[in-house]
Amino acid sequence: MKSDVKVPPVSNIGRNVPQTQTYYSPGALYLKMAAELNLLESLEVSVRQLTDMERTRAVSLAQQESMSLARILQRELQLLSLRLAKRWKMPTSNSRRSSNVLLLWPTRQRGC
């Protein structure tokens, strides 16, 4: 079905109408409107998907930052434990777990 059907209005029949004006039939207008609505809906879906991806990215970055800060704090705690052990001459743990610096300061194992 051709959508660019030019139909001049009744009042312009027999007159010289400039060729720059285009008139559409109701069926053609309906098809154009339906196509524009489909385009609008697809753009809205794309915007929703981009918003969801941005939200996921923000959560991921926040999680990475939290993990980084947790590692820094854990290392600071280990250094503090070593300083206290040297200051008070406390025995350090010689276990195979490197996360337990002192018997006084046990830390959780990873995965717990």
GROMACS elastic network, one bead per residue, 0.5 to 0.9 nm:
[ bonds ]
;  ai    aj funct       b0    kb
    1    28     6  0.86366   500
    2     5     6  0.65785   500
    2    28     6  0.75367   500
    3    24     6  0.75928   500
    3    25     6  0.79978   500
    3    27     6  0.75469   500
    3    29     6  0.76230   500
    3    31     6  0.70696   500
    3    32     6  0.75979   500
    4    22     6  0.83579   500
    4    23     6  0.80866   500
    4    24     6  0.62484   500
    4    25     6  0.80280   500
    4    28     6  0.65761   500
    4    29     6  0.89275   500
    5    22     6  0.87127   500
    5    23     6  0.73197   500
    5    24     6  0.56354   500
    5    25     6  0.62237   500
    5    28     6  0.70790   500
    6    22     6  0.61868   500
    6    24     6  0.54718   500
    6    25     6  0.70858   500
    7    10     6  0.89330   500
    7    22     6  0.80809   500
    7    23     6  0.54621   500
    7    24     6  0.62277   500
    7    25     6  0.64777   500
    8    11     6  0.82102   500
    8    12     6  0.64154   500
    8    13     6  0.69227   500
    8    17     6  0.85217   500
    8    22     6  0.81683   500
    8    23     6  0.61590   500
    8    24     6  0.85623   500
    9    12     6  0.55741   500
    9    13     6  0.69913   500
    9    23     6  0.79236   500
   10    13     6  0.55771   500
   11    14     6  0.85886   500
   11    15     6  0.85098   500
   12    15     6  0.53866   500
   12    16     6  0.76488   500
   12    17     6  0.68310   500
   13    16     6  0.83139   500
   13    17     6  0.85943   500
   14    17     6  0.87462   500
   16    19     6  0.89194   500
   17    20     6  0.85544   500
   17    21     6  0.77661   500
   18    21     6  0.62409   500
   19    22     6  0.75004   500
   24    27     6  0.79902   500
   24    28     6  0.58413   500
   24    29     6  0.60705   500
   25    28     6  0.51591   500
   25    29     6  0.61931   500
   25    30     6  0.85905   500
   26    29     6  0.50201   500
   26    30     6  0.60817   500
   26    31     6  0.86635   500
   27    30     6  0.50231   500
   27    31     6  0.62852   500
   27    32     6  0.86815   500
   28    31     6  0.51042   500
   28    32     6  0.61919   500
   28    33     6  0.85447   500
   29    32     6  0.50696   500
   29    33     6  0.60382   500
   29    34     6  0.85002   500
   30    33     6  0.50995   500
   30    34     6  0.60837   500
   30    35     6  0.85969   500
   31    34     6  0.50551   500
   31    35     6  0.61497   500
   31    36     6  0.86077   500
   32    35     6  0.51320   500
   32    36     6  0.62004   500
   32    37     6  0.86306   500
   33    36     6  0.50752   500
   33    37     6  0.61256   500
   33    38     6  0.86057   500
   34    37     6  0.50763   500
   34    38     6  0.61787   500
   34    39     6  0.86148   500
   35    38     6  0.51214   500
   35    39     6  0.62450   500
   35    40     6  0.86558   500
   36    39     6  0.50243   500
   36    40     6  0.61367   500
   36    41     6  0.86209   500
   37    41     6  0.61011   500
   37    42     6  0.85698   500
   38    41     6  0.51195   500
   38    42     6  0.61856   500
   38    43     6  0.85945   500
   39    42     6  0.51772   500
   39    43     6  0.61856   500
   39    44     6  0.86540   500
   40    43     6  0.51023   500
   40    44     6  0.62058   500
   40    45     6  0.87063   500
   41    44     6  0.50495   500
   41    45     6  0.62642   500
   41    46     6  0.86441   500
   42    45     6  0.50840   500
   42    46     6  0.62141   500
   42    47     6  0.86696   500
   43    47     6  0.61684   500
   43    48     6  0.86197   500
   44    47     6  0.50639   500
   44    48     6  0.62077   500
   44    49     6  0.86408   500
   45    48     6  0.50737   500
   45    49     6  0.62092   500
   45    50     6  0.86453   500
   46    49     6  0.50627   500
   46    50     6  0.61507   500
   46    51     6  0.85437   500
   47    50     6  0.50800   500
   47    51     6  0.60906   500
   47    52     6  0.86031   500
   48    51     6  0.50499   500
   48    52     6  0.61860   500
   48    53     6  0.86094   500
   49    52     6  0.50948   500
   49    53     6  0.61532   500
   49    54     6  0.85933   500
   50    53     6  0.50196   500
   50    54     6  0.60896   500
   50    55     6  0.85502   500
   51    54     6  0.50934   500
   51    55     6  0.61599   500
   51    56     6  0.86143   500
   52    55     6  0.50672   500
   52    56     6  0.61577   500
   52    57     6  0.85531   500
   53    56     6  0.50405   500
   53    57     6  0.60752   500
   53    58     6  0.85973   500
   54    58     6  0.61481   500
   54    59     6  0.86627   500
   55    58     6  0.51051   500
   55    59     6  0.62837   500
   55    60     6  0.86212   500
   56    59     6  0.51573   500
   56    60     6  0.61435   500
   56    61     6  0.86564   500
   57    60     6  0.50420   500
   57    61     6  0.61804   500
   57    62     6  0.86129   500
   58    61     6  0.51511   500
   58    62     6  0.61777   500
   58    63     6  0.85919   500
   59    62     6  0.50936   500
   59    63     6  0.61246   500
   59    64     6  0.86377   500
   60    63     6  0.50640   500
   60    64     6  0.61976   500
   60    65     6  0.86110   500
   61    64     6  0.50662   500
   61    65     6  0.61448   500
   61    66     6  0.85776   500
   62    65     6  0.50699   500
   62    66     6  0.61416   500
   62    67     6  0.86420   500
   63    66     6  0.50513   500
   63    67     6  0.61985   500
   63    68     6  0.85829   500
   64    67     6  0.51268   500
   64    68     6  0.61440   500
   64    69     6  0.86362   500
   65    68     6  0.50400   500
   65    69     6  0.61621   500
   65    70     6  0.85298   500
   66    69     6  0.51338   500
   66    70     6  0.60771   500
   66    71     6  0.86433   500
   67    71     6  0.62213   500
   67    72     6  0.86616   500
   68    71     6  0.51722   500
   68    72     6  0.63079   500
   68    73     6  0.86966   500
   69    72     6  0.50077   500
   69    73     6  0.61163   500
   69    74     6  0.84967   500
   70    73     6  0.51029   500
   70    74     6  0.60368   500
   70    75     6  0.85643   500
   71    74     6  0.50421   500
   71    75     6  0.61418   500
   71    76     6  0.85674   500
   72    75     6  0.51680   500
   72    76     6  0.61720   500
   72    77     6  0.86235   500
   73    77     6  0.61290   500
   73    78     6  0.86099   500
   74    77     6  0.50562   500
   74    78     6  0.62491   500
   74    79     6  0.87018   500
   74    99     6  0.87020   500
   74   107     6  0.87126   500
   75    79     6  0.61962   500
   75    80     6  0.85610   500
   76    79     6  0.50586   500
   76    80     6  0.60900   500
   76    81     6  0.85163   500
   77    80     6  0.50331   500
   77    81     6  0.60883   500
   77    82     6  0.86109   500
   77   105     6  0.85945   500
   78    81     6  0.50374   500
   78    82     6  0.62413   500
   78    83     6  0.86792   500
   78    99     6  0.78255   500
   78   100     6  0.80524   500
   78   101     6  0.61457   500
   78   102     6  0.83771   500
   78   105     6  0.82845   500
   79    82     6  0.50688   500
   79    83     6  0.62045   500
   79    84     6  0.86074   500
   79   101     6  0.86667   500
   80    83     6  0.50499   500
   80    84     6  0.61187   500
   80    85     6  0.84888   500
   81    84     6  0.50916   500
   81    85     6  0.60319   500
   81    86     6  0.86073   500
   81   101     6  0.67498   500
   81   102     6  0.65573   500
   81   104     6  0.82726   500
   81   105     6  0.68956   500
   82    86     6  0.61880   500
   82    87     6  0.84977   500
   82    92     6  0.81413   500
   82   101     6  0.69688   500
   82   102     6  0.74730   500
   83    86     6  0.51961   500
   83    87     6  0.60558   500
   83    88     6  0.85524   500
   84    88     6  0.59513   500
   84    89     6  0.78193   500
   84    90     6  0.78648   500
   85    88     6  0.52917   500
   85    89     6  0.51858   500
   85    91     6  0.69010   500
   85    92     6  0.70968   500
   85   102     6  0.74912   500
   86    90     6  0.67553   500
   86    91     6  0.88016   500
   87    90     6  0.79737   500
   89    92     6  0.89835   500
   90   102     6  0.81662   500
   90   103     6  0.89909   500
   90   104     6  0.89323   500
   91   102     6  0.72128   500
   91   103     6  0.77423   500
   92   100     6  0.87089   500
   92   101     6  0.62417   500
   92   103     6  0.64328   500
   92   104     6  0.86409   500
   93    96     6  0.87848   500
   93    97     6  0.88223   500
   93    98     6  0.88244   500
   93   100     6  0.68225   500
   93   101     6  0.60005   500
   93   102     6  0.52779   500
   93   103     6  0.57654   500
   94    97     6  0.81658   500
   94    98     6  0.84835   500
   94   100     6  0.88033   500
   94   101     6  0.83230   500
   94   102     6  0.88235   500
   95    98     6  0.73040   500
   95   100     6  0.77961   500
   95   101     6  0.89748   500
   96    99     6  0.89826   500
   96   100     6  0.88771   500
   97   100     6  0.60406   500
   97   101     6  0.84952   500
   97   109     6  0.83524   500
   98   101     6  0.65296   500
   99   106     6  0.76042   500
   99   107     6  0.62165   500
   99   108     6  0.78361   500
   99   109     6  0.74587   500
  100   103     6  0.69180   500
  100   104     6  0.87913   500
  100   105     6  0.66840   500
  100   107     6  0.57672   500
  100   108     6  0.83741   500
  100   109     6  0.89166   500
  101   104     6  0.83474   500
  101   105     6  0.67729   500
  101   106     6  0.71865   500
  101   107     6  0.84915   500
  102   105     6  0.51310   500
  102   106     6  0.65607   500
  103   106     6  0.60082   500
  108   111     6  0.86051   500
  108   112     6  0.68626   500
  109   112     6  0.59463   500
